[in-house]
């Protein structure tokens, strides 16, 4: 593969990743009570990272603490997240409420169904290869 082909392929990958994100946002809006991309991302992070605090979110997403504070405030106001009642003081631990968990599960189900639909007709080997490639791609950020 030449340098020009590599650059064209990278541009194509970037373009398709943008389409995936745009379509996911569009699907989210089809829910009765949709989550924004930010809400979905934060709720997923809180669900996947027990004991997380707003400062952990700011660090993980490379965001300013005040930005995260406003976004977390929205989650609290919507009843999607709450502070752990056993914690007090600054930097309290966040947890999903039952409503937040329900909304996140509904949102994720819509996205998973869309992925399953798009993979219809793919062989098990193709799906496995695609999953491995995505995992490898995402591992680059964790190193």
Buried (B, 14 or more C-beta within 10 A) or exposed (E): EEEEEEEEEEEEEEEEEEEBEEEBBEBBEEEEEBBBEBBBBBBBBBBEEEEBBBEBBBEEBEBEEEEBBEBBEBBBEBEBBBBEEEBEEEEBBBBBBEBBBEBBEBBBEBBEEBEEEEEEEEEEEEEEEEEEEEEEEEEEEEE
